[in-house]
Amino acid sequence: MLEAYAQGVFPMAMEDGEMGWFSPDPRGIIPIREFHVPHGLKRLLRRGAYEVRLNTAFTAVMRGCADRESTWINESILRSYVRLFELGFAHSVETWMGHRLVGGLYGVAIGGAFFGESMFSRETGASQVALHALVRRLDERGFTLLDTQWTTEHLSRFGAHEIAREDYLRRLERAIRLPCQFMES
């Protein structure tokens, strides 16, 4: 999987349960330094309604992301990412209200590239707070690429846009060579 990510390819479970491999053209990214914080998210951040934690409930975040009517996250995908988490490559950014996980996201970090996989929210704006925390962490740690795979209307609100695969692969090649660490060693 890590080799595939380093080449701009990522897995998703198909309807038949098999694993498919994708490298869309165009590719969705969020420029880390150009992340847009919408007004509603600014208000939510000022209120401080959620606590943000990193890597404390990785499997629960994945299960939260899979808890929807239609999902590409099957048990095989879950086991694969849990293994990447155990190896230190997959990470979760979680939003909590007290002892309750209310949102979050997960993805894979290689060098200075972070590949966002999925996010979920059980409370208003919880996944947005996690995304904001992710972007701040990536910026603080010198990451240069936040891959969203595809661009959705939701992600566009934060500055996500599409670039040609050729441009993406050039950026990816530079990013994975950077000596960035998502978590302290």
Residue pairs with C-beta under 8 A, 6 or more apart in sequence:
1 11
1 80
1 84
1 108
2 84
2 89
2 108
2 110
4 10
4 11
4 21
5 108
5 110
5 113
5 115
6 110
6 172
6 176
7 23
8 23
8 27
8 165
8 168
8 169
8 172
9 21
9 22
9 23
10 21
10 22
10 23
10 115
10 117
10 149
11 19
11 20
11 21
11 22
11 77
11 80
12 19
12 20
12 22
12 72
12 77
13 19
13 20
13 72
13 73
13 74
13 76
13 77
14 20
14 72
17 74
17 76
19 76
19 77
22 149
23 165
24 149
24 150
24 165
25 164
25 165
26 151
26 162
26 163
26 164
26 165
26 168
27 147
27 149
27 150
27 162
27 163
27 164
27 165
27 168
28 147
28 148
28 149
28 150
28 151
28 152
28 155
28 160
28 161
28 162
29 145
29 146
29 147
29 148
29 160
29 161
29 162
29 163
29 168
29 171
30 116
30 135
30 146
30 148
30 155
30 158
30 159
30 160
31 146
31 159
31 161
32 135
32 138
32 139
32 143
32 144
32 145
32 146
33 139
34 159
35 132
35 135
35 139
35 158
35 159
36 157
36 158
36 159
37 45
37 132
37 158
38 128
38 157
38 158
40 125
40 128
41 125
41 128
41 129
41 132
44 50
44 124
44 125
44 128
44 129
45 129
45 132
49 97
49 123
49 125
49 129
50 95
50 96
50 97
50 102
50 103
50 123
50 125
50 126
50 129
51 95
51 96
51 97
52 93
52 94
52 95
52 96
52 129
52 130
52 133
53 93
53 94
53 96
54 91
54 92
54 93
54 94
54 137
54 183
55 85
55 91
55 92
55 183
56 92
56 94
57 92
57 94
57 101
57 104
58 81
58 82
58 85
58 90
58 91
58 92
58 106
59 78
59 82
59 85
60 94
60 101
61 92
61 94
61 101
61 104
61 105
61 106
61 120
62 73
62 78
62 81
62 82
62 92
62 106
62 118
63 78
64 101
64 103
64 104
64 120
64 122
65 71
65 73
65 104
65 105
65 106
65 117
65 118
65 119
65 120
66 73
66 74
66 78
66 118
67 120
68 120
73 118
81 90
81 106
81 108
81 117
82 90
84 90
84 108
85 91
85 92
88 183
89 108
89 109
89 110
90 106
90 107
90 108
90 109
91 106
91 107
91 108
91 109
91 182
91 183
92 104
92 105
92 106
93 104
93 105
93 106
93 130
93 131
93 133
93 134
93 137
94 101
94 103
94 104
94 130
95 101
95 102
95 103
95 104
95 121
95 123
95 126
95 127
95 129
95 130
95 133
96 102
97 123
101 122
102 121
102 122
102 123
102 126
103 119
103 120
103 121
103 122
103 123
103 125
103 126
103 127
103 129
103 130
104 119
104 120
104 126
104 127
104 130
105 116
105 117
105 118
105 119
105 120
105 127
105 130
105 131
105 134
106 117
106 118
106 119
107 114
107 115
107 116
107 117
107 134
108 114
108 115
108 117
109 115
109 143
109 180
109 182
110 176
111 175
111 176
111 177
111 178
111 179
111 180
112 142
112 143
112 144
112 145
112 174
112 175
112 176
112 177
112 178
112 179
112 180
113 143
113 144
113 145
113 147
113 172
113 175
113 176
114 134
114 138
114 143
114 145
114 146
114 147
114 182
115 147
115 149
116 134
116 146
116 147
116 148
116 149
119 127
119 130
119 131
120 127
121 127
121 128
128 158
131 158
134 146
135 146
135 158
137 182
138 146
141 180
141 181
141 182
142 178
142 180
143 175
143 178
143 180
144 171
144 174
144 175
144 178
145 171
145 172
145 175
147 168
147 172
148 155
148 160
151 160
151 161
151 162
152 160
163 171
